[in-house]
């Protein structure tokens, strides 16, 4: 049985093959999964906010897309990954409530997804699959075996991207 | 929230607890009227917890829960989120609609509308307690409903808190009619400026 490693909210983890990383109940947060095609090392972060610039307290770097993804890549390098071998998949960024008023902060899911894509482009890491937006919660599981990302929702069941 | 929730002193926490208390009292009265039953409440628990623990409080991040979100307007802005577990929402809706108590919930328009109304009344009770204590004008907006994984719904308040802190403040309520109990969690999510305005109005800044 392969070890299932849980990634909490505002948390990031890396693991060597064979292993499975999971994060439960993504809402507006983004779950980003990085896969090293060469050595099968995997990494996952559970990001809550697009940028560390907008926050007053920056104690936890994994919370933000900008600092979180940089740290995730750094951790993967420590396990011998080369950034050129990395590919990314992302899920989450939903809008859980329709929220009738025009509150900008309620579109945070969309902004999280946009920020994540932009940072991946900056780092030159190809985004090869994503399941973002909508209005449902997602649980994801990422396997080092083949780099498949399982996305589970309550209403729509399970799919692999 | 400039210094983060963890910097709240015990006096400030006491004030928040008192708001929770009065709010829960109002909510219990409102529930009793709505359901035409005698409703008791337990002293609400005020907790400040780290993100990692948040989704576990409701029995796991993947458990299906009902979340009712209301925008807050007036002298402060932000939102208030009320979360009910499935058995609690089933109980409340069935009593309210006159269904048998163990009837399975289907989330049709009628049920959703009933849940929104329950959220409206409960959240309204808190806001009026807060409004009375602070002398601030605080009004709820139209309620909005989501039925999904606990973790996903909790990400809404968690993200708001995350802007300035690594912890979340929440109030756990338990209401009972003697036989069955309803457990609901309440998250008050003031915008950045509103938080200090609130504490200031309470004289605990």
Contacts between the chains, C-beta under 8 A, distances in Angstrom:
chain1	res1	chain2	res2	distance
A	8	B	51	6.7
A	8	B	52	4.0
A	9	B	51	4.0
A	9	B	52	6.2
A	9	B	54	6.7
A	9	B	55	6.7
A	9	B	151	7.5
A	9	B	155	7.3
A	9	B	158	6.2
A	10	B	51	4.8
A	10	B	52	7.7
A	10	B	162	6.7
A	10	B	166	7.1
A	11	B	51	7.9
A	11	B	52	6.7
A	24	B	55	6.8
A	24	B	60	7.5
A	24	B	61	3.6
A	24	B	62	5.4
A	24	B	149	7.5
A	24	B	151	5.4
A	25	B	55	5.6
A	25	B	61	3.5
A	25	B	62	5.6
A	25	B	149	4.0
A	25	B	150	6.1
A	25	B	151	2.0
A	25	B	152	4.8
A	25	B	154	7.5
A	25	B	155	7.5
A	26	B	151	7.0
A	26	B	152	6.2
A	26	B	155	7.1
A	27	B	148	7.6
A	27	B	149	7.6
A	27	B	151	6.7
A	27	B	152	3.3
A	27	B	153	6.3
A	27	B	154	7.3
A	27	B	155	3.3
A	27	B	156	6.4
A	28	B	152	8.0
A	28	B	155	5.1
A	28	B	156	6.5
A	28	B	159	5.8
A	29	B	155	5.0
A	29	B	159	7.0
A	48	B	51	7.7
A	48	B	155	7.3
A	48	B	158	6.7
A	48	B	159	5.1
A	48	B	162	4.6
A	49	B	159	6.4
A	49	B	162	5.7
A	49	B	163	6.7
A	54	B	163	6.6
A	55	B	162	7.3
A	55	B	163	5.1
A	55	B	164	6.4
A	56	B	2	6.1
A	56	B	163	7.2
A	56	B	164	4.9
A	57	B	4	5.4
A	57	B	164	5.5
A	57	B	165	5.9
A	57	B	166	7.2
A	59	B	166	5.7
A	60	B	166	5.2
A	63	B	162	5.6
A	63	B	166	7.5
A	94	B	152	6.8
A	96	B	67	7.2
A	96	B	146	4.9
A	96	B	148	6.6
A	96	B	152	5.9
A	96	B	153	5.8
A	96	B	155	7.0
A	96	B	156	5.4
A	97	B	67	7.5
A	97	B	69	4.6
A	97	B	144	4.5
A	97	B	145	7.8
A	97	B	146	5.4
A	97	B	156	6.6
A	98	B	144	5.5
A	99	B	69	6.6
A	99	B	71	6.8
A	99	B	144	5.4
A	100	B	71	7.8
A	100	B	141	7.2
A	100	B	142	5.4
A	100	B	144	6.7
A	101	B	71	5.0
A	101	B	141	5.9
A	103	B	71	6.6
A	103	B	79	7.8
A	105	B	160	6.8
A	105	B	191	7.9
A	108	B	159	5.5
A	135	B	146	7.3
A	136	B	148	5.9
A	136	B	152	7.3
A	137	B	148	4.3
A	137	B	149	3.6
A	137	B	151	6.5
A	137	B	152	2.5
A	137	B	153	7.0
A	138	B	149	7.9
A	138	B	152	7.1
A	139	B	61	7.5
A	139	B	62	5.7
A	139	B	149	7.0
A	139	B	151	7.9
A	154	B	64	5.9
A	154	B	148	6.0
A	154	B	149	6.2
